[in-house]
Amino acid sequence: NPTRLDALKEMREALRQERSIEVAALDTIISSESTTIAEKNSAINEKQLISDTTEKEVLMELSIINLGYTDAFVHQTNSGVEILVVADNLTENEVVEIMNLTYSSFVTETIVVTYKAASEFK
């Protein structure tokens, strides 16, 4: 079902655009002559964090797909990791399996796993 993929592609693209704006702002700090070394280092670290987070999200989505699900969208926020799984339903054991996978990749206390059937994506 291409609709499902398109819906998640749009979510990923929105996240990518949001992060590229953050990275551009950080690049401005890094290249500015008026910022201190500490500010530049902080911006460089923040850029690396954004890159690492994006990589972890993509790998996590692939891990979930490898468990046999149609698709997934993983988003790490300041408050935790949000995971949307494309599935008709998820058992408690399946949710625990996904959460354990997530804990092995992300340092977070809060993981929210939700699911939506492919037919629910419009």
C-alpha positions in Angstrom: 0.0 0.0 0.0 1.8 3.1 -1.2 -0.4 5.4 0.9 1.1 4.1 4.1 4.6 4.6 2.9 3.8 8.1 1.7 2.3 9.1 5.1 5.5 7.9 6.9 7.7 9.4 4.2 6.0 12.8 4.8 6.6 12.4 8.6 10.3 11.6 8.0 10.7 14.5 5.6 9.1 17.0 8.0 11.5 15.8 10.8 14.4 16.0 8.4 13.5 19.5 7.4 13.1 20.5 11.1 16.6 19.1 11.9 18.2 20.7 8.8 17.0 24.1 10.1 18.6 23.3 13.5 21.9 22.3 11.8 21.9 25.4 9.7 21.6 27.5 12.8 24.4 25.5 14.4 26.6 26.0 11.3 26.1 29.8 11.7 27.3 29.6 15.3 30.3 27.5 14.2 31.3 29.8 11.3 30.7 33.1 13.1 33.7 35.1 14.2 31.8 36.5 17.2 31.2 33.1 18.9 33.6 31.7 21.5 35.4 28.4 21.2 33.1 27.0 23.9 30.0 28.1 21.9 31.5 26.6 18.7 32.3 23.3 20.5 28.8 23.2 22.0 27.3 23.7 18.5 29.6 21.0 17.0 28.5 18.5 19.7 24.9 19.4 19.1 25.3 18.8 15.4 26.8 15.4 16.1 24.0 14.6 18.5 21.4 15.4 15.8 23.3 13.2 13.3 23.6 10.3 15.8 19.9 10.6 16.7 18.8 10.5 13.1 21.0 7.4 12.5 19.6 5.6 15.5 16.0 6.4 14.5 16.6 4.9 11.0 18.3 1.8 12.3 15.5 1.3 14.8 12.8 1.6 12.1 14.7 -1.1 10.1 14.9 -3.3 13.2 11.2 -3.0 13.7 10.5 -3.8 10.0 12.9 -6.8 10.4 10.6 -8.1 13.2 8.0 -8.5 10.5 6.1 -5.2 10.6 5.1 -3.3 7.5 6.7 -0.1 8.5 7.6 2.1 11.5 8.3 5.7 12.3 10.7 6.4 15.2 11.2 9.9 16.6 13.4 10.8 19.6 12.3 14.0 21.3 13.3 15.7 24.5 10.7 13.8 26.4 11.5 10.3 25.1 11.2 8.1 22.0 7.9 7.9 20.1 7.4 4.9 17.9 4.5 4.4 15.4 4.3 0.8 14.1 2.2 0.0 11.1 0.3 -3.1 12.3 -3.4 -4.2 12.7 -2.7 -4.7 16.4 0.2 -5.2 18.8 0.1 -7.6 21.7 1.6 -6.7 25.0 4.6 -9.0 24.3 5.2 -7.3 20.9 5.2 -3.9 22.6 7.7 -5.2 25.2 9.9 -6.6 22.4 9.9 -3.2 20.6 10.6 -1.4 23.9 13.5 -3.7 24.7 15.0 -3.1 21.3 14.6 0.7 21.8 16.2 0.6 25.2 19.2 -1.2 23.7 19.7 1.7 21.2 18.5 4.8 23.0 19.3 6.3 26.4 15.7 7.3 27.5 13.3 6.6 30.2 10.2 7.1 28.2 9.1 5.1 25.2 5.7 5.5 23.7 4.7 2.7 21.2 1.5 3.2 19.2 0.2 1.4 16.2 -2.0 2.1 13.2 -3.4 -0.3 10.6 -2.2 0.5 7.1 -5.8 1.2 6.2 -5.9 4.0 8.7 -3.3 6.1 6.8 -5.0 8.5 4.4 
